[in-house]
């Protein structure tokens, strides 16, 4: 695994953590009603997938428990179907999937850290 992959994992961790922070205790209705919050969480989720997309396939294979395809798929949906991004899906992703994603990324980083 090269140094760039480690940086991409660190980026994923930062963006996922930021998404949780930006979301706070807001629900989907509150996110929809607040354009700044909506754009902040949407962009953070998109960046998680963008960083994941940049990890080489061989490195993704080493850490199969990280939800690579899901993160990249969400990024693609946000980037290409920007008009159809649903606050309910964003909130669900951040609340229900990001805690596990963060834990898996942290585990991977511990494994590869010198």
C-alpha positions as CSV (number, residue, x, y, z in Angstrom):
1,X,0.0,0.0,0.0
2,X,1.4,3.3,-1.0
3,X,1.4,6.6,0.9
4,X,-1.3,8.0,-1.3
5,X,-3.7,5.3,-0.2
6,X,-3.1,6.2,3.4
7,X,-3.9,9.8,2.6
8,X,-7.1,8.8,0.9
9,X,-8.1,6.8,4.0
10,X,-7.3,9.8,6.2
11,X,-9.5,12.0,3.9
12,X,-12.3,9.5,4.1
13,X,-12.1,9.5,7.8
14,X,-12.1,13.3,8.0
15,X,-15.0,13.7,5.6
16,X,-17.1,11.1,7.3
17,X,-16.5,12.7,10.7
18,X,-17.3,16.1,9.2
19,X,-20.5,14.7,7.9
20,X,-21.5,13.5,11.3
21,X,-20.5,16.9,12.9
22,X,-22.4,18.9,10.2
23,X,-25.5,16.8,10.7
24,X,-25.4,17.0,14.5
25,X,-28.8,15.9,15.8
26,X,-30.8,17.2,12.8
27,X,-33.3,15.0,11.1
28,X,-34.1,14.9,7.4
29,X,-36.8,17.5,7.7
30,X,-34.4,19.9,9.4
31,X,-31.7,19.2,6.8
32,X,-34.1,19.8,4.0
33,X,-35.2,23.1,5.5
34,X,-31.6,24.4,6.0
35,X,-29.8,24.8,2.6
36,X,-26.4,25.3,4.3
37,X,-26.7,22.1,6.3
38,X,-28.0,20.2,3.3
39,X,-25.1,21.3,1.1
40,X,-22.6,20.7,3.9
41,X,-23.6,17.1,4.6
42,X,-24.2,16.3,0.9
43,X,-20.7,17.5,0.0
44,X,-19.0,15.7,2.9
45,X,-20.7,12.4,1.9
46,X,-19.7,13.0,-1.7
47,X,-16.1,13.6,-0.7
48,X,-16.0,10.3,1.3
49,X,-16.9,8.5,-2.0
50,X,-14.4,10.6,-4.0
51,X,-11.6,9.7,-1.7
52,X,-12.7,6.0,-1.8
53,X,-12.7,6.1,-5.6
54,X,-9.1,7.1,-5.6
55,X,-7.9,4.1,-3.6
56,X,-6.5,1.5,-6.1
57,X,-8.5,-1.7,-6.5
58,X,-5.6,-3.8,-5.1
59,X,-5.6,-1.7,-1.9
60,X,-9.4,-2.0,-1.6
61,X,-9.0,-5.8,-1.8
62,X,-6.8,-5.6,1.3
63,X,-9.5,-4.0,3.3
64,X,-12.7,-5.7,2.1
65,X,-14.7,-4.7,5.1
66,X,-14.7,-1.1,4.1
67,X,-17.8,-0.3,2.1
68,X,-15.9,0.9,-1.0
69,X,-18.7,0.3,-3.6
70,X,-21.3,1.9,-1.4
71,X,-19.2,5.0,-0.8
72,X,-18.3,5.3,-4.4
73,X,-21.9,4.6,-5.5
74,X,-23.2,7.3,-3.2
75,X,-20.6,9.7,-4.6
76,X,-21.7,8.9,-8.1
77,X,-25.4,9.5,-7.3
78,X,-24.7,12.8,-5.6
79,X,-22.4,14.0,-8.4
80,X,-24.5,12.8,-11.4
81,X,-28.1,12.9,-10.0
82,X,-27.6,16.0,-8.0
83,X,-31.2,17.1,-8.5
84,X,-32.4,13.8,-6.9
85,X,-30.4,13.8,-3.7
86,X,-32.8,12.9,-0.8
87,X,-32.2,14.3,2.7
88,X,-33.6,11.1,4.2
89,X,-31.0,9.0,2.4
90,X,-28.2,11.4,3.5
91,X,-29.3,11.3,7.1
92,X,-29.7,7.5,7.0
93,X,-26.3,7.1,5.5
94,X,-24.6,9.3,8.0
95,X,-26.4,8.0,11.1
96,X,-26.5,4.3,10.2
97,X,-23.6,3.6,8.0
98,X,-20.9,6.1,8.8
99,X,-20.2,4.9,12.3
100,X,-19.2,1.5,10.9
101,X,-17.3,3.0,8.0
102,X,-15.3,5.2,10.4
103,X,-14.5,2.2,12.6
104,X,-13.3,0.2,9.6
105,X,-11.2,3.1,8.3
106,X,-9.6,3.5,11.7
107,X,-8.8,-0.2,11.8
108,X,-7.2,-0.1,8.4
109,X,-5.1,2.9,9.4
110,X,-3.9,1.2,12.5
111,X,-3.0,-1.8,10.4
112,X,-0.9,0.2,7.9
113,X,0.6,2.8,10.3
114,X,4.3,2.4,11.0
